[in-house]
Amino acid sequence: MDIQDVLDKIRQVKRVVQTEEIISEDKGSDFPFQRLVEEISEILAVNAYLLNYEGQLLGYLSIFDDINSARTHQMMEEKQLDPNYMKRVQELTVTLTNIPVEDERTIFANEYAANFPNGKTTIIPIIGHGRGLGYLILARKKQAFDAGDMILGEYVATILAIEIENLLHQQEDRQQKNRLMAKKAVASLSFSELAAMRTILKDKTEPSFRFTASRLAEKEGLTRSIIVNGIRKMESANILSSQSLGTKGTFIDLYTEENLHLIQQTLEEEER
């Protein structure tokens, strides 16, 4: 890739950054950086994988799908790379380019590595303010990565470092806000309502579930009105939503597992 090609491709990436949302606006998005990952994959004609430091996938595009096996496909579906592989990757502090398929740090599936003797992997650490944020991993079946590829890869990694830090700050701010809301909501409960909410959420592992207030009231020695009042207070604080199912009980939705665990933890802390 000559210098003009590099400049043209950098401008192409810049247009995406300047005209599109790099972080997905969908809070439930599994791959918040998918758009930029797709761009680098298409520009460089590579498989591209963006991981956080622990190996969770933040975005990927596999244009050479035959380098993957059923095992690696499963990892992609679970959005988490193998911990043993990540230990080897985490040893890197600088870009490692043109890793052969025989190397343990190759992204090629071991089962099929022999089919791609010229396969190459490049791993670019993403670092922000001195801490490792993740990795951009690129793979080709035949053509080696040259200096132009690396200039573009490092450029994208710099953009990703900024955007990942922004995302982490947003997540931290949201978590802090949620903690304050949870504490305020729990503090508004009476002693009996607190006991009712603890009982309702005890041992729950899914954020959405159904329960029967009358059955719970009888079992725990609570009045139905106490249970209903506790739920209403939590609902008015936007901690959860509820829906009557008539004789089938009440449907409760705490939206996310993170929110469920936060409320359970806050209720336990209030008990102490």
Residue pairs with C-beta under 8 A, 6 or more apart in sequence:
1 9
1 146
1 147
1 148
1 149
2 148
3 148
5 148
6 148
6 151
6 152
9 43
9 44
9 152
10 151
10 152
10 155
12 39
12 43
13 36
13 39
13 40
13 43
13 152
13 155
13 156
13 159
16 22
16 35
16 36
16 39
17 36
17 159
20 35
21 35
22 33
22 35
22 36
22 159
22 163
23 32
23 33
23 163
23 166
23 167
24 31
24 32
24 33
24 34
24 35
30 57
30 79
31 37
31 57
31 58
31 59
31 60
31 79
32 58
32 59
32 167
33 50
33 58
33 59
33 160
33 163
33 164
34 59
34 60
34 61
35 59
36 50
36 59
36 156
36 159
36 160
36 163
37 48
37 49
37 50
37 58
37 59
37 60
37 61
38 48
38 59
38 61
39 156
40 46
40 48
40 136
40 138
40 152
40 153
40 156
41 47
41 48
41 61
41 63
42 61
42 63
43 152
44 138
44 149
44 152
44 153
45 63
45 140
45 143
46 63
46 138
46 139
46 140
47 60
47 61
47 62
47 63
47 64
47 67
47 107
47 138
47 139
47 140
48 59
48 60
48 61
48 136
48 137
48 138
49 57
49 59
49 60
49 81
49 107
49 135
49 136
49 137
49 138
49 139
50 57
50 58
50 59
50 60
50 134
50 135
50 136
50 137
50 160
51 57
51 58
51 81
51 86
51 89
51 134
51 135
51 137
52 58
52 133
52 134
52 164
53 90
53 132
53 133
53 134
53 135
54 86
55 80
55 81
55 82
55 83
55 85
55 86
55 89
56 79
56 80
56 81
57 76
57 79
57 80
57 81
58 134
58 164
60 76
62 68
62 76
64 139
64 140
64 141
66 112
66 115
67 107
67 108
67 109
67 112
67 116
67 119
67 139
67 141
68 76
68 109
68 112
69 109
69 110
69 111
69 112
71 109
71 111
72 109
75 81
75 82
85 104
85 105
88 104
88 105
89 105
89 123
89 135
89 137
90 132
92 105
92 123
92 125
92 135
93 125
93 127
93 132
94 125
95 122
95 123
95 124
95 125
95 150
95 153
95 154
96 105
96 122
96 123
97 120
97 122
97 145
97 150
98 120
98 121
98 122
98 144
98 145
99 105
99 106
99 120
99 121
99 122
99 123
100 106
100 119
100 120
101 108
101 113
101 114
101 116
101 117
101 119
101 121
102 113
103 121
105 121
105 123
106 113
106 119
106 121
106 139
107 121
107 137
107 139
108 116
108 119
108 121
108 139
113 119
116 141
116 142
118 141
118 142
118 144
119 139
119 140
119 141
119 142
120 139
120 140
120 143
120 144
120 145
121 137
121 138
121 139
122 137
122 138
122 139
122 145
122 149
122 150
122 153
123 135
123 136
123 137
124 135
124 136
124 137
124 138
124 153
124 154
124 157
125 132
125 134
125 135
125 157
126 132
126 133
126 134
126 135
126 136
126 157
126 160
126 161
126 164
127 133
127 161
128 161
128 162
128 164
128 165
129 165
133 160
133 161
133 164
133 165
133 168
134 160
134 164
136 153
136 156
136 157
136 160
138 145
138 149
138 153
145 153
175 258
178 258
178 259
178 262
179 262
179 266
181 237
181 238
181 239
182 239
182 262
182 263
182 266
183 266
184 237
185 233
185 234
185 237
185 239
186 194
186 197
186 263
186 266
186 267
186 270
187 270
188 233
188 237
189 197
189 230
189 233
189 234
190 226
190 229
192 222
192 223
192 226
193 226
193 227
193 229
193 230
193 233
194 230
194 267
194 270
194 271
195 220
195 222
196 216
196 220
196 222
196 226
196 227
196 230
197 230
197 231
197 234
197 263
197 267
198 267
198 268
198 271
199 216
199 220
199 222
200 211
200 216
200 227
200 230
200 231
200 252
201 260
201 263
201 264
201 267
204 260
204 264
205 257
205 260
206 257
206 260
207 253
207 254
207 255
207 256
207 257
207 259
207 260
208 251
208 252
208 253
208 254
209 251
209 252
210 245
210 248
210 249
210 250
210 251
210 252
211 249
211 250
211 252
212 248
212 249
212 250
213 224
213 227
213 228
213 249
213 250
214 224
215 249
216 222
216 227
217 223
217 224
217 226
217 227
231 240
231 242
231 250
231 252
234 240
234 263
235 241
235 242
239 254
239 259
239 263
240 252
240 253
240 254
240 255
240 263
241 252
241 253
241 255
242 250
242 251
242 252
242 253
243 250
243 251
243 253
244 250
244 251
245 251
254 260
254 263
